[in-house]
Structures are given as structure tokens and as C-alpha cells.
Amino acid sequence: MPPPRHLQLFLIVFAVYNLSTATESTHPRFSFGSGPNLVGTNVGAETLFTTARGYGFESGGALITRPDGVESTRPFYFSATVPMEGNYLVTVTFPPRTDATIKAELRRLVIENVRVPSDAPAATRTFLVNTRIPKIAAVGDLQPGAVRLKAPRETTQEAWAWDNVITLEFNGAHPAVSAIAITPAPLSTPTIFLLGDSTVCDQSKEPFNSWGQMFPRWFKPEVVIANHAESGETYRDSIGRRRLDKILSVMKPGDWLLMQFGHNDQKQIAAKTGGPFTTYQAEIKKHVDAVRAHGGTPLILSPMERRGFDAAGKVISSLADYAEAARQSAQQLKVAFIDLNALSKLFYAALEARGPEFSRQAFAGQDNTHHNNYGSYELSKAIVQAIRDQKLPLAKFIVDEFTSFDPAHPDDPLTFAIPASPNFSNQRPLGDEAK
């Protein structure tokens, strides 16, 4: 769970933050270490974050100060307040001896396995981070208000995703940092918004993870990922809780919205409040129409399959109707479509072919819906490959080191090397309780 300061900060921001009066402050640059000629605000290993100070380390990092930076034998967090919600360009300088991975906000993978030998010069990496607050500004036909967050989940466990503070997790075999610079991203920077359920959202604790958390890894610092998905939700919830309105209030021409629902929408059948070829498709259309009206580009994904195999070892299709309904909607509305349901089946089948129950390597424990870091990493790659295969405009932003990915021949889970974050939970994400 994030430290209590995030709950305090969330309440302060929610109550008094006003975008119309926010002004740019000096762009923060922080230096770490005890050496001479440091540039920017020097931050000691003992400097803890407070709302008054506006920057510092979170407690528990066991940091050691060196002349060229700070380092630790365990993961540590650094937080810095930014003047307003939006997109920020973050440049991190790593000293020699570094072996680190960086996750931003709630475990969004932004930098994977940076290694700087002890006899090499310092290295830098740059990435984009999106920050947001619940407030919804009145834009066009949108009424002012706020996202209807789920308490206590979003107001405590996930508070890091709803404040004007950038929090970076330094993880790996030898995490270290020499300097951090944060500047507002150019206003023209495209944003890829994500909407979906627990298989898309920023899960706050291990072993649960989503493809939305891994997605930033595959894009250059020329486009930013803004994940507005939330556990337990449907297209209908996206409208009712005003998550779609929040996105529309900050959307600009050139932005995208990737949408993936279905797992929780199924429960509307039992409740007799909807179905895949009626309300589900109608709610997809509402999203598509709204995004287009605000100059954005929608992209529909079918829901990935759950883990389950029949007696012949074939993946059970528990979401076939919703996958087909999503496909039909994309065709009817002339929207780009990624069949993640089909791609996930290929992935699960490839793992299970290695032995009974081996497909659990992609899932969080005994859960058959929610993925672990490996499973979400592979699914994110499947989506990126589909973007490239379809020659969508987003393909130009894919990082050069992404070569290709075939879900029928996935990476070996036994050699997967993304380090786990410090916080763990046995509590299953919201939604999909019956599966």
C-alpha cells in the first residue's frame, strides 16, 4: 500500500486543486550524491517526501550515498510534485554500477534493465509520464465535476495514480540514480488513453499486473500512455463513473483511446441488464462517437480469454460472444480492431503445450483471469505487434528494440527478468468474481 502521505495529498488535491489557476513553476531538476559540481536541488538519502517540501524519497529504501549518486540493495521510490496534471518528460541519469528497472506511478514499466558497468560513464534514459487528478473541467458539452473513484481502492491503494506527484520506483539488482530532470512534455505530444477492466488497469500490488502497465515500455518518448482503466468495470461503468468524460476533457486531436472490456460486462446477462449484441455494442458506439467528436481516434480490443482448457487441451472460449460483438462493432463503426481474445488463446496454448498447468506461468497464482508480470508483458507485446501488423499510425512510435512477437512462440517465462515490485497482496482485483 502506498504510504499515508498519498491519501493526505489526494484529499488536498481533490479539494483545492484548480486547473484554471495553476501556473508553471521552475522545472525541477534533482541531483543525488555527495560530489562537487552538482546541478539542481541536491537530495540526500535521508530526504523523505513531504507535501510541504514537494520532493524526496519514500521511506524504506535503505539508501546509500555515493559521490556520484545514491544506490540501494533493495527497491526504492522517489517522488516529486509537478505543477499540474498532464504529461511530463522525465530524464534519469544512472551512475556506474547501475543495474536497474524503472516503473512510474503504479508500476508502469518505463525503463527495462539498464546496466551501467563500473568502468563506464554515466548513462541517461528519457521517458514520458502521465499524471492526473479526479477533477473534470468543463470543456464543450462536458459538465464540470470529478471521476467517481472507488473508495477505498482508488483513494488509498491506488492514490499514486490520482495526484499531481510523479513517483518513480527504482528496482533491479543494483538500483541507483545520479540525477532526475522533469519538464512538461510539448503540448503537441500525442496521448494514448487506455480504458478497460482489471486486465488493463494499473494494479497496485504484486502478483497482479496488466498489459496496460507494461504498454509504456514499448513506445518512444514521443507519445505518452494514460491508463484510465479500473478493476471490476464495464463500458457502462466507464460512462457512469465519468472515466470517459475525464478522458474527453483532456483529449486533443491526434490522441487515441484503446478500449477493452468484456469480463465484467458478462455479469449483465445474469442480471438481465444487458448482453453482448445489444447494450454492449450500444455502449461501444457511445464511446466511439464521443472520442471522434473530440478529435480522437478509437481502437477496440476484444477481451483476452481466461485460462481454461477442455479435455483435448484446447483453450475454452468463455468470452466468444463478447469478442465477436467487439469485432462486429469495429467493422460497423469502421474502427481499428485488435483481436486480443484470439491472440491470448495462441499464447496460452503455446505455454500449455510445454506441460500440464504450465500456462499458469502467465497468471497470478491460482487466478485464471488476472495475469502476473510475465503474462501481461507478453500480452502487451502481442498488442504492439498487432499495431505494427495493421500499420496503424501508432506504429511509428514503437521503440526500435521491439523486433517482432509471435504469441504462438512466446518468450520463455523461466528466463523472464522484470523485477517484482515490493508490495504484495492476496486480495484479488475487483470484478469477475464468479470466474
C-alpha positions in Angstrom: 0.0 0.0 0.0 1.3 3.5 -0.8 2.4 5.5 2.3 -0.3 7.5 4.1 1.1 10.8 2.6 -0.6 9.8 -0.7 -4.0 9.7 0.9 -3.4 13.1 2.5 -2.1 14.5 -0.8 -5.1 13.0 -2.7 -7.6 14.7 -0.3 -5.7 18.1 -0.6 -5.6 17.9 -4.4 -9.2 16.8 -4.7 -10.5 19.6 -2.5 -8.5 22.6 -3.6 -6.6 22.0 -6.9 -7.9 24.3 -9.6 -6.6 23.8 -13.1 -7.7 27.3 -14.2 -5.3 28.9 -11.7 -2.4 26.5 -12.0 0.8 28.1 -13.2 4.1 26.7 -14.4 6.8 26.6 -11.8 10.5 26.2 -12.3 11.1 22.9 -14.0 12.5 20.6 -11.3 16.0 19.0 -11.6 17.3 16.9 -8.8 20.9 15.7 -8.1 21.9 12.9 -5.8 25.3 12.2 -4.2 28.0 14.0 -2.2 30.3 15.0 -5.0 31.1 18.6 -6.2 29.5 20.5 -9.1 26.0 19.0 -8.6 23.3 20.7 -10.7 19.8 21.4 -9.4 18.4 20.6 -6.0 20.6 18.2 -4.1 18.6 15.4 -2.4 20.2 13.4 0.3 19.5 9.8 1.0 17.8 10.9 4.2 15.4 13.4 2.5 11.9 12.0 2.7 9.0 13.2 0.7 6.6 15.6 2.4 3.8 17.6 0.8 5.4 20.8 2.0 8.8 20.0 0.5 7.3 18.6 -2.7 10.1 16.0 -3.3 12.0 13.3 -1.7 12.4 9.6 -1.2 9.6 7.4 0.2 10.5 5.6 3.4 12.1 2.1 3.4 14.6 2.5 0.6 17.8 1.7 2.7 19.7 4.2 0.5 23.5 4.7 0.5 25.0 8.0 -0.7 28.0 7.9 -3.0 29.8 10.9 -4.6 28.1 10.2 -8.0 24.6 9.3 -6.7 22.5 7.2 -4.3 22.1 3.4 -4.5 20.5 0.6 -2.6 20.3 -3.2 -2.3 16.6 -3.0 -2.4 13.9 -1.2 -4.5 13.4 2.5 -3.6 11.0 5.3 -4.6 11.5 8.9 -5.4 8.6 11.4 -5.7 8.3 14.9 -7.0 5.3 17.2 -7.1 4.5 18.7 -10.5 2.6 22.0 -11.1 -0.5 20.5 -12.7 -1.8 17.3 -14.2 -0.6 16.3 -17.6 2.3 14.8 -19.4 5.9 15.1 -18.3 9.2 14.3 -19.8 11.5 12.6 -17.3 15.2 12.2 -17.8 17.1 9.9 -15.4 20.9 9.8 -15.1 22.3 6.5 -13.9 25.8 6.3 -12.3 28.3 3.4 -12.9 27.4 0.1 -11.2 23.7 0.5 -12.0 21.6 -2.5 -12.8 18.1 -1.1 -12.7 14.5 -1.1 -14.0 12.1 1.9 -13.5 8.4 1.8 -13.0 6.4 5.0 -12.8 3.4 5.8 -10.7 1.6 2.5 -10.1 4.1 0.0 -11.6 4.0 1.3 -15.2 7.1 -0.2 -16.8 9.0 2.7 -18.5 12.7 1.6 -18.4 13.7 -2.0 -18.6 17.1 -3.4 -17.3 19.5 -0.5 -17.6 23.0 -1.8 -16.9 26.0 0.6 -16.5 29.3 -1.2 -15.8 31.5 0.2 -13.0 34.1 1.4 -15.6 31.6 3.1 -17.9 30.4 6.7 -17.9 27.0 7.6 -16.6 24.0 6.8 -18.8 20.7 8.6 -19.3 17.3 7.5 -20.3 14.2 9.6 -21.1 10.5 8.6 -20.8 7.1 10.2 -20.5 4.8 10.0 -17.5 1.1 11.0 -17.4 -0.3 12.4 -14.2 -4.0 13.1 -13.4 -6.4 14.3 -10.8 -10.1 13.4 -10.5 -11.3 16.9 -11.4 -13.1 17.2 -14.7 -13.0 20.6 -16.3 -16.0 21.9 -18.3 -15.0 21.5 -22.0 -17.5 21.9 -24.7 -20.6 19.9 -23.8 -18.9 18.3 -20.8 -20.2 19.3 -17.4 -17.6 20.0 -14.7 -17.2 17.6 -11.9 -15.0 14.7 -10.9 -14.4 11.0 -11.6 -16.4 8.8 -9.2 -13.5 7.0 -7.7 -13.9 3.7 -5.8 -13.2 4.0 -2.1 -11.0 2.8 -0.6 -9.3 1.2 -3.6 -8.6 4.3 -5.6 -8.4 6.7 -2.7 -5.8 4.7 -0.8 -4.2 1.7 -2.6 -4.2 3.5 -6.0 -3.8 7.1 -4.8 -0.5 7.4 -6.6 -2.5 7.3 -9.8 -4.7 10.2 -8.9 -2.3 13.0 -7.7 -0.1 15.6 -9.2 3.0 13.8 -8.0 5.3 11.7 -10.1 6.6 8.7 -8.3 9.4 6.6 -9.7 10.2 3.0 -8.5 13.9 2.1 -8.9 14.2 -1.6 -8.9 16.6 -4.3 -10.1 19.8 -6.0 -9.0 21.5 -2.7 -8.1 19.2 0.3 -8.4 20.9 3.7 -8.4 20.4 7.3 -9.6 22.6 10.4 -10.1 20.0 12.9 -11.4 16.4 13.4 -12.4 15.1 16.2 -14.6 11.3 16.7 -15.1 9.9 19.1 -17.7 6.4 19.4 -19.2 6.0 17.5 -22.4 5.3 19.5 -25.5 1.5 20.2 -25.8 1.6 18.5 -29.2 2.7 15.2 -27.7 0.1 12.5 -28.6 -1.6 10.6 -25.7 -2.7 7.0 -25.9 -5.5 6.7 -23.4 -6.5 3.2 -22.1 -9.9 2.2 -20.8 -10.7 -1.3 -19.5 -11.1 -3.5 -16.5 -8.7 -5.2 -14.1 -6.8 -6.9 -17.0 -5.9 -3.4 -18.3 -5.6 -1.1 -15.3 -2.7 -0.2 -13.0 -2.7 -2.9 -10.4 -1.0 -1.5 -7.3 0.4 -4.7 -5.9 2.1 -8.0 -6.9 1.4 -10.6 -8.1 -1.3 -8.9 -10.2 -0.3 -7.0 -13.3 -2.0 -5.9 -16.6 -0.9 -5.3 -20.1 -1.7 -1.6 -19.6 1.1 -1.4 -17.0 3.6 -3.0 -19.5 2.4 -1.0 -22.5 4.6 2.1 -21.9 7.7 0.0 -22.3 7.2 -0.3 -26.0 6.9 3.3 -27.0 9.4 6.1 -27.7 9.3 9.3 -25.5 7.3 10.9 -28.3 3.9 9.5 -27.2 2.6 9.1 -23.6 0.3 6.3 -22.2 -2.5 7.4 -19.8 -4.2 4.4 -18.2 -7.7 5.2 -17.0 -8.8 1.6 -16.7 -10.1 0.3 -13.4 -10.9 -3.1 -11.8 -14.4 -4.5 -12.0 -15.6 -2.2 -14.7 -17.6 -2.3 -17.9 -18.3 0.1 -20.8 -21.3 1.2 -18.8 -19.2 1.9 -15.7 -16.9 4.0 -17.8 -19.8 6.3 -18.7 -21.4 6.2 -15.2 -18.3 6.9 -13.2 -17.3 9.6 -15.7 -13.9 8.0 -16.7 -14.8 8.6 -20.3 -15.7 12.2 -19.6 -12.3 12.7 -17.8 -10.5 11.4 -20.9 -12.6 13.6 -23.2 -11.9 16.7 -21.1 -8.2 16.5 -21.8 -8.3 14.8 -25.2 -6.9 16.6 -28.3 -6.8 15.8 -32.0 -4.1 13.2 -32.6 -4.8 11.3 -29.3 -6.0 7.7 -29.2 -8.3 5.7 -27.0 -7.7 1.9 -26.7 -10.7 0.2 -25.2 -11.0 -3.4 -23.8 -14.0 -4.6 -21.8 -16.0 -7.8 -21.6 -15.1 -9.8 -18.5 -17.4 -7.9 -16.2 -19.9 -7.0 -18.9 -20.8 -10.7 -18.9 -22.5 -10.3 -15.5 -25.1 -8.1 -17.1 -26.5 -11.2 -18.8 -27.3 -12.9 -15.4 -28.7 -9.6 -14.1 -30.8 -9.2 -17.2 -29.4 -5.7 -17.7 -27.6 -6.2 -21.0 -25.9 -8.5 -23.5 -23.0 -8.6 -26.0 -25.1 -7.9 -29.1 -27.3 -5.3 -27.5 -26.2 -3.0 -24.7 -22.5 -3.9 -25.0 -22.4 -2.8 -28.6 -24.5 0.3 -27.9 -22.1 1.3 -25.2 -19.1 0.8 -27.5 -20.8 3.1 -30.0 -21.2 5.8 -27.4 -17.5 5.7 -26.7 -16.5 5.7 -30.3 -18.9 8.6 -31.1 -17.6 10.6 -28.2 -14.0 10.1 -29.0 -14.4 11.1 -32.6 -16.4 14.2 -31.6 -13.4 15.3 -29.5 -10.9 14.7 -32.3 -9.5 11.4 -31.1 -9.1 8.1 -32.7 -10.7 5.0 -31.1 -9.3 1.5 -31.2 -11.3 -1.5 -30.0 -9.8 -4.6 -28.4 -11.6 -7.8 -27.8 -11.2 -9.1 -24.2 -8.4 -11.6 -23.7 -9.5 -15.1 -22.8 -9.5 -16.6 -19.4 -7.2 -19.6 -18.6 -9.1 -22.8 -19.1 -8.7 -26.0 -21.3 -11.0 -28.7 -22.4 -10.2 -32.5 -22.3 -8.5 -32.2 -25.6 -6.2 -29.4 -24.4 -8.0 -26.7 -26.4 -8.5 -23.2 -24.8 -12.1 -22.9 -23.7 -13.9 -19.9 -25.2 -15.6 -18.3 -22.3 -15.8 -14.8 -23.9 -16.5 -15.7 -27.5 -19.7 -13.6 -27.8 -18.1 -10.5 -26.4 -15.1 -11.0 -28.7 -17.4 -11.3 -31.7 -19.5 -8.3 -30.6 -16.4 -6.2 -30.3 -15.3 -7.3 -33.8 -18.7 -6.5 -35.3 -18.8 -3.1 -33.6 -15.4 -2.3 -35.1 -16.5 -3.3 -38.5 -19.8 -1.4 -38.4 -18.2 1.7 -36.9 -15.1 1.5 -39.2 -12.8 1.4 -36.2 -9.4 -0.3 -35.9 -9.7 -3.6 -34.1 -7.2 -5.9 -32.3 -8.5 -9.4 -31.6 -6.7 -9.9 -28.2 -9.1 -12.8 -27.5 -7.6 -14.8 -30.4 -4.0 -13.7 -29.6 -4.3 -14.7 -26.0 -5.6 -18.2 -26.9 -2.5 -18.7 -29.0 -0.3 -17.6 -26.1 -2.0 -19.8 -23.5 -2.0 -22.8 -25.8 1.7 -22.4 -26.5 2.5 -22.4 -22.8 0.3 -25.4 -22.0 2.0 -27.3 -24.8 5.1 -27.4 -22.6 3.2 -29.4 -20.0 0.0 -29.6 -17.9 -0.6 -26.4 -15.9 2.5 -24.7 -17.4 0.2 -21.9 -18.7 -0.1 -20.8 -15.0 3.3 -19.2 -15.6 1.3 -16.3 -17.1 -1.2 -15.9 -14.3 -1.2 -14.6 -10.7 -1.2 -17.8 -8.6 -4.3 -19.8 -8.9 -6.2 -17.0 -10.6 -7.4 -17.8 -14.1 -8.3 -14.3 -15.2 -5.6 -12.0 -13.9 -2.0 -12.1 -15.1 1.3 -11.7 -13.5 4.2 -9.6 -14.8 5.2 -12.2 -17.4 1.7 -12.7 -18.7 0.9 -9.0 -19.0 4.3 -8.4 -20.6 3.6 -10.9 -23.3 0.1 -9.7 -23.9 1.4 -6.1 -24.3 3.8 -7.3 -26.9 1.0 -9.1 -28.8 -0.9 -5.8 -28.9 2.1 -3.8 -30.1 2.8 -6.4 -32.8 -0.8 -6.1 -33.9 -0.4 -2.3 -34.1 2.6 -2.8 -36.4 1.0 -5.6 -38.5 -2.0 -3.4 -39.2 0.2 -0.4 -40.0 -1.7 1.8 -37.6 -0.3 5.4 -37.2 0.8 4.5 -33.7 3.4 2.1 -35.2 5.8 4.9 -35.8 6.2 5.4 -32.0 7.2 1.8 -31.3 10.7 1.6 -29.8 13.5 0.4 -32.1 14.4 -2.6 -29.9 11.0 -4.1 -30.4 11.6 -6.5 -33.2 8.7 -8.9 -33.5 6.5 -11.1 -31.4 4.5 -14.2 -32.1 2.1 -15.3 -29.3 2.3 -18.9 -30.6 6.1 -18.7 -29.7 6.2 -16.5 -26.6 9.3 -15.6 -24.6 10.4 -18.2 -22.1 8.7 -17.5 -18.7 11.6 -19.2 -16.9 14.0 -16.6 -18.1 11.7 -13.6 -17.6 13.7 -10.8 -15.8 11.4 -7.9 -14.9 11.9 -7.5 -11.1 8.8 -7.7 -8.9 7.7 -4.5 -7.0 8.0 -4.5 -3.2 4.3 -4.5 -2.3 2.2 -7.8 -2.4 -1.4 -8.6 -1.8 -3.5 -11.8 -1.6 -6.6 -9.7 -2.4 -8.0 -10.4 -5.8 -8.8 -7.4 -8.0 -12.4 -6.3 -8.2 -14.8 -7.9 -10.7 -15.2 -11.2 -12.5 -15.9 -12.8 -9.1 -17.7 -15.8 -10.5 -14.9 -16.9 -12.8 
